Amino acid sequence: MKKIKANNPFSIYENQAKSLYKLLIQHPNKWLAQEFIVTALPNHFKAVNNPNGGTDVCRDIWGAANYINQSLEYGSIVVIQKRRYKLATLDEAKKYYNKLKRDALSKLWRAGFITFKIKNDGQMNLFNLTKDSSNFIDEKTFQNSAQIAIESIMNNIQMLKR
């Protein structure tokens, strides 16, 4: 079988992902807390004290888990739930997928209303801002990103139906 390599936005976590994956394999069907992972893999993960009141003990674990989930090198899905990590069963993977899809669609729905209100209210023209306003993207980029996201969701739905 030909190995396909896809761009992974979490590639900075590649080495940590290998160690995390090995640890998760050693503890099948078990939820591993961030504290446990930091203790078990001290050369890869460090506990941090979040001054902004965040709840993560180690955000790099989240990045490594997402690297695994978005990498074709790994056949398993890591389910992430309240700072705990676990290799998913098929049923858990489907539930996790549905949760992520619900969350994404909810955010797209809210973003659509915000866009509508910004355009309608005359507060600003969302897609024709000055170059200094780098927080917003141009309309073509926005449409392309939305189209890619929709196609990805539809492809994932088709894969789950198989």
Residue, then its C-alpha position, 0 to 999 in steps of 0.5 A: m500500500k502506498k503511504i500518503k503524506a498529508n500536511n499536518p498543522f500539528s507537525i511540530y508535535e511529531n516526536q511527542a506524538k510518537s511517545l504519546y501514542k506508545l503510552l496510549i497503546q500501553h494503556p488500552n481502553k483507559w483514560l489517561a489524565q494530563e498529569f499522568i502523561v506528564t509524569a510518564l513522559p517527562n522528556h516529552f511533556k512538561a507541566v505548566n502553571n497557566p497564569n491566565g487561568g487555563t485548565d491545561v496542565c500541558r497544552d503540548i499533549w493536546g497538540a500531540a493528540n491532534y497530530i495523531n488524529q490528523s496524521l495518516e501514519y497512525g491508524s487510531i483516533v485519540v479521543i480528547q475529553k476534559r484533559r484526558y486522552k484515550l485511543a478510541t474504539l470504533d463507537e467512541a471514534k464515531k461519537y467523537y467525530n459527531k461531537l467535533k462536527r456539531d461543534a464546528l457547525s455550531k461555530l460556522w452558524r454563529a460566525g455566519f450570523i456575526t458576518f451578517k450583522i456586521k454587514n447589515d449594521g454598517q459597523m464595518n465592511l468585513f471583507n474590505l478592511t484596510k491592510d492594517s486590519s489583519n484580523f479579517i480575511d478577504e472574501k475569496t479566502f473566506q469562501n475557499s476556506a468554507q468550501i474546503a471545510i464543507e468538502s472535508i465534512m462531506n468526505n468524512i460523512q461518506m467515509l463513516k457510512r462505508 
